[in-house]
Amino acid sequence: MSNNKRASRMKRMNDEQMRTIKTMLSLLDIDINSNYICDFLGLDRKHQSCSETVNNGLNEVQNIISTTEELLPLYNILKEKTEELEDERKRVREYIEKAEEYEREMEKINQEKAELIAKMQQPESQVDNTTMNETNIEDVVADKQTDLASVLNQKKSEISSLEAQIYKIKYQINALDEDIKILSPNFEQ
C-alpha cells in the first residue's frame, strides 16, 4: 500500500472518529473543531499516538455518556421518592402535632372534671348555686373524653399507616442507592 493511500485511509478513519467524538461531546454541550484534541494534547495530528489517544478519549466519553444515561432515570426516581418522603414527613409531623393537641385537651378536661367533682363534694353552704349534680358532670366529661379518645385513636392509626409508608419509601430509596452503586462504583453522591 502506498504512503498516499495509507495517509488517505488514516485521514478517513480519523475524520470518522472525530465526527463520533463531536457527536458524543455535543451531547455534553462541548464544542470542538476537528483538530482540537490533538492540538490540545500537543500531538502531531498525523501521528499514530494521536489516533490512539483520540480512541481512548472516545471510549471514556462513551462510558461517561452511557453511565449518565443509565443513572439519570434512577436519579430522577430517587429525587421523586425523596420529595414524596419529605411530603409524608410533613404530614406525619402535622398528625403528631394534632395528636399532642388532643392529648393536651384530654388533660384539660380531666383537670376540669377533678375540679368540678371537688366542688360538688364541698359542704352545701360553700357550693355555688348550680343545677348540675355529680352524675351530670360525670356524663358530660365522659362524653367529651370518649369523643376525644376516638379522634386520638383515629389519628394514631393514620400516623401508624404513614410510618409504614415512610418505611416502604426508605426501603425503595436504599434499593435505588444500591442499584446506583452497582452501575457506577465511582459515582459520587
Long-range contacts (C-beta under 8 A, 24 or more apart in sequence): 7-46, 10-46, 10-51, 13-51, 14-45, 14-50, 14-51, 14-54, 17-51, 17-54, 17-55, 17-58, 18-54, 20-58, 21-54, 21-57, 21-58, 21-61, 24-58, 24-61, 24-62, 24-65, 25-61, 27-65, 28-61, 28-64, 28-65, 67-183, 67-184, 67-187, 70-183, 70-184, 71-180, 71-183, 71-184, 71-187, 74-176, 74-179, 74-180, 74-183, 75-180, 77-176, 78-173, 78-176, 78-177, 78-180, 81-169, 81-172, 81-173, 81-176, 82-173, 84-169, 85-166, 85-169, 85-170, 85-173, 88-162, 88-165, 88-166, 88-169, 89-166, 91-162, 92-159, 92-162, 92-163, 92-166, 95-155, 95-158, 95-159, 95-162, 96-159, 98-155, 99-152, 99-155, 99-156, 99-159, 102-148, 102-151, 102-152, 102-155, 103-152, 105-148, 106-145, 106-148, 106-149, 106-152, 109-141, 109-144, 109-145, 109-148, 110-141, 110-145, 112-141, 113-137, 113-138, 113-141, 116-141
